[in-house]
């Protein structure tokens, strides 16, 4: 299916704020995507979105067993789970009577298994049947297959809902956030993390930014994400940013690749070594260099990290690759 970019104009107002003034930013090419991938930005609320889009069925079918996230090695999954737990869920330990946790877009269940080991009563929602089956089989977890919107009307409410790297994939962020609110108890917490359009790496890398791929339909900065949450009836408590362990090492950032690639082959490895040395030593870098290999190691790492200085695991300066918002129903 080829997409005619001459006709690539949003057919109606912004899907978040309703404004009908949008500017096309880039027309990109991605392997596996039919035609060009056009990104637009609403000139009112600032949200960035892909248009025209593939049909809903084609979007859904992308998340099968071949989806790149599901082929990550176990240590990378455990490293990501530890980073997510100590950065996002750790601050809520002991603050949520009932301890019922829902992970929306739980993939193969590593974060849920870790949270259960910390005392949470956990369930997950996952669009990929293969990933959900893997989570159920390996960790004996309760996973609902489909979207949150599919299940929101008939599941018991939760004290905490967490969703990482999901909202940028959905065809309607408003319906998604409304479904999150629907499954929260009054006063419950939701944590939503997504690639950070307003971050430093995006500004530096432009089209080379790590957060750009054919799966991301919406991209938010702090202002547009806060506005969405508030428009859906959720009160923003805090917003912070970080960079995941898989993308933290400067030596392998696609935004910096043109610098090292211009060097003679014999010097490229030296340049990468220097960039790796210059990378700030933080939680992401520690987990990149020495990730846990299984659940037991992950639990030990979380226990240690939460006992040290958990407030340092994210930054209130919204410069990292990822943007996380804590909201209350």
Buried (B, 14 or more C-beta within 10 A) or exposed (E): EEBEEEEBEBEEBBBBBEEEEBEBBBBBEEEEBEBBBBBBBBEBBBBBBBBBBBEEEEBBEBBEEEBEBBEBEBBBBBBBBBBBBBBBBBBBBEEBEEBBBBBBBBBBBBBBBBBBBBEBBBBBBBBBBBBBBBBBEBBEBEBBBBBBBEBBEEBEBBBBBBBBBBBBBBBBBBBBBBBBBBBBBEEBBBBBBBBBBBBBBBEEBEEBBBBBBBBBBBBBBBBBBBBBBEBBEBEBEEBBBBBBBBBBBBBBBBBBBEEBEEEEEEEBEEBBEEBBEEBEEBBBBBBBBEBBEEBEBBBEBBEEBBEEEBEEBBEEEBBBBBBBBBBBB
